[in-house]
Amino acid sequence: MILLVVAVLLLAVLIGSAAYLPLPVTLVAGAAIAVWLAVFAVRERRRHGSGNRTRRA
């Protein structure tokens, strides 16, 4: 969970500094953060997803 918070904070800093950075640098950094968040989401879904599917209400 802490990684998610760090990623969001980095994205916020990146957006804030986007006015000062060249566009290609901003796009590459944004893409790197997006990939990081996607990997995190997939790992969390694999870890917690299998337990929720077998349980029915």
C-alpha positions as CSV (number, residue, x, y, z in Angstrom):
1,M,0.0,0.0,0.0
2,I,2.9,2.3,0.7
3,L,4.1,1.9,-2.8
4,L,0.8,3.1,-4.1
5,V,1.0,6.2,-2.0
6,V,4.5,6.9,-3.2
7,A,3.5,6.4,-6.8
8,V,0.6,8.8,-6.5
9,L,2.8,11.4,-4.8
10,L,5.4,11.0,-7.5
11,L,2.7,11.5,-10.1
12,A,1.5,14.7,-8.3
13,V,5.1,16.1,-8.3
14,L,5.5,15.2,-11.9
15,I,2.2,17.0,-12.8
16,G,3.3,20.0,-10.8
17,S,6.7,20.2,-12.5
18,A,5.3,19.4,-16.0
19,A,5.4,23.1,-16.8
20,Y,9.1,23.2,-16.4
21,L,10.1,19.9,-18.0
22,P,10.2,19.2,-21.7
23,L,7.2,17.2,-22.9
24,P,9.1,14.0,-23.8
25,V,10.6,13.8,-20.3
26,T,7.1,14.3,-18.8
27,L,5.6,11.7,-21.0
28,V,8.3,9.1,-20.3
29,A,8.1,9.7,-16.5
30,G,4.3,9.5,-16.6
31,A,4.4,6.3,-18.6
32,A,6.9,4.8,-16.1
33,I,4.6,5.6,-13.2
34,A,1.6,4.2,-15.0
35,V,3.4,0.9,-15.7
36,W,4.4,0.8,-12.0
37,L,0.8,1.3,-10.9
38,A,-0.4,-1.4,-13.4
39,V,2.1,-3.9,-12.1
40,F,1.1,-3.1,-8.5
41,A,-2.6,-3.6,-9.4
42,V,-2.0,-6.9,-11.1
43,R,0.1,-8.2,-8.2
44,E,-2.6,-7.2,-5.7
45,R,-5.4,-8.7,-7.8
46,R,-3.5,-12.0,-7.9
47,R,-2.8,-12.0,-4.2
48,H,-6.4,-11.1,-3.1
49,G,-8.5,-12.0,-6.1
50,S,-8.6,-15.8,-5.7
51,G,-10.0,-15.7,-2.2
52,N,-12.9,-13.5,-3.2
53,R,-14.0,-15.6,-6.2
54,T,-14.6,-18.8,-4.2
55,R,-16.8,-17.1,-1.6
56,R,-20.4,-16.6,-2.5
57,A,-23.1,-14.8,-0.5
